[in-house]
Amino acid sequence: MAHWQKNDDRQALTAIRYRVFVEEQQVPEDVEMDAFDETSVHLLARSDEYGFIGCARIMPSGQIGRMAVLKHCRGGGTGSLLMTAAITEAKRQNFEAIFLHAQCHAETFYSRFGFVACGDVFDEAGIDHIKMTLPA
């Protein structure tokens, strides 16, 4: 677990999200960093070789989001470890529903964890997304 209130954790979370979402995907910074960070549970992935390389958050609504892994570390299983940890924590918190807004290109990734697409594709920060829920 990472804590938004701890300066070192907040800096690591912000740096990863800035590189992935703001720089790579051109998401406006004021959209990427939002008021939900203060009340969400955050996860950080660390590599012995590279330091902090990935993150995710679980919002008070049960929504998992801000899943990000640095480009040079993708494909090594970090995203899967983060998603497994996020689902485990969300289940531990007993949310009525666990869901996420998947970027459409990542729908297959999330479906491997049991998430099911529902509804129509929608725009979020200029990127096509689809809501996915995790059946109980």
N, C-alpha and C positions, 0 to 999 in steps of 0.2 A: 504494500500500500504506500501511496505517496500522499502528502498532505499539502493542499494548496496554500495553507497558512505558513508553511515552512519555506523560507526564502530559497534554499537550495533545491527543494522539490519543485517549487513553482517555476524557477528558472529552467530546470531540466524539461519540465512539461511544456513550457512556453517555447523553448528552443526547438524541440522536436516538432511541435505543431506548426510553428512558423515556417520551418524548412519544408515540411510536407504540404501543408494546406496553402499558406500564403505564397511562398516562392514557387513551388512546383505546380500547384493547381490554381493559382491566381485568385484565391478566396480573399476578399478584403479583410484586413487585420481586425477591423472593428466588428466584423461578423464572426470571425473565428474565435476571438477571445470574448466571452460573454459573462453575464451575471451568474449563470449556472455553475461556473467554476467554483465559486465560493461554497456551494452547498452539495457538490457532487463528490463521490468517492473516486479517487484517481489511482491508476495503476501505472507503474513505470517498469520497463524491461531494460535490463542492463547486461552488457557483454563485457567479459574480461578484456577483450581486445579494444573495443571502441567506446566503452562507457555506456551512457544512457542512449538507447537506440529505438525505443518504442513506447507508446502510451495508449491509454484508453480511459474513459470515464463512465461512471454509472450515475445518472441523474436521479433525483428524488422521485421522479415519475416511473422509474424502472427502465428508462431508455438508456441503452448502451450506445456510446458515441465517441467521437474524437479518437477513433482507432487510427493509429499512425505508426509506421515503421520507416526509419530512414532508408532512403533509396539503396544505398550500398549494402544494406543488411537484409533486404527483402529476399524471400525464397528460402530462408533457413529455418523456418518454423516459429519465428518470434510472434508473428501475427496470430498463429494458432494458439500459442501459449497464453497470449494476452486475452484472446477470446474465451478460452477455457476458464481462465482466472476470473474474467468479468462475469461470465455466466454463473460460476460457482458463488461469487460474492452476491450477485443479484438474487440468486435462489436463497442464500443465507439470510438476506434481508427480507425475504418473504413478500416480494412485490406481487400485487394482484396480476400484473402482466409484465413480461419482459419483452422489449421490442427495440428496434433500431430503424434508422433511416439509412439504407444502404445505397452507396453510389451504384448505379446500375451495372457497371463493369465488375463490381465485387459481389453481386448477388449469389453467384455460384459458391464463392468462399463462405458466405454466411449460411447458405443452405447445408453445407457440410456439418454444421453444428445443430441442425434441426430447425433453423428459422425458415418460415414460410412467407412468401410474398403475399401481400394483400393490398388491394386498392390500385389506383392508377399511378403511373410515373408522374413525378412532380419536380419542379425546379427548386433547388435549395442552393443558394450562393452561386448560381450560374451553372450548376452541375445537376444532371438528371439523377434522381433518387427514387427509391421505392421503399415503402414501409414494409418491414418484415417483423413477424411476431414469433415467439418461441412457445409452441403449444405446451400446456401444463403436463 
